[in-house]
Amino acid sequence: MTVRRTADLARRVLHLGAGRPVTGEGLDALVHRLDGAEEDAPVGQQAARLRLLDLMAALKIPGRPVTYARLVATWQRAAATEQQPAPPAAPQEVEP
């Protein structure tokens, strides 16, 4: 189901025909759009595609399409979380 929802969203966002299959290139184009990257910028294909599918699965509501606006907001939050540095470790107590 997640793959179908992702393909449906890609068709809407990328203005593909309803009967046209969504290929890896189509998913990469959607990832570029989500990242705000240039169309010819390299994509970490496998990781980015898996991230897209994971987010679509998390956003799905039975019987309702995932909106592009919700996907963008979630994609940006996830990207910001990934870029934040880890909090410093608590100091270790040294026993005498």
C-alpha positions, 0 to 999 in steps of 0.5 A: 500500500505504501508504494502505491500511495507514494506513486499516487503522490508522485503522479500528482506532484510531478504531473504524471498521467494517472496510468503512467508508471512511477520509476526510480527516476520519478521517485528521485525527482520527488526527493529532489523537490522535497530537498529543494535540490537542483534537478540534476543534483546527486541523490543518495538513491537507495537511502532517500527512496527508503526514507520517502517510503518510511515517511509515507507509511508513517503519514498514511491514514486509511482511505485518505491520500497523503498530501504533499504539504504534510509530506514536505513538513514531515520531510523537513522536520526529519532532515532538521532532526538528522542534522542536529548534533548529538547532545554532549555526554554526561560527565563520567564520575571517576572513582578514586 
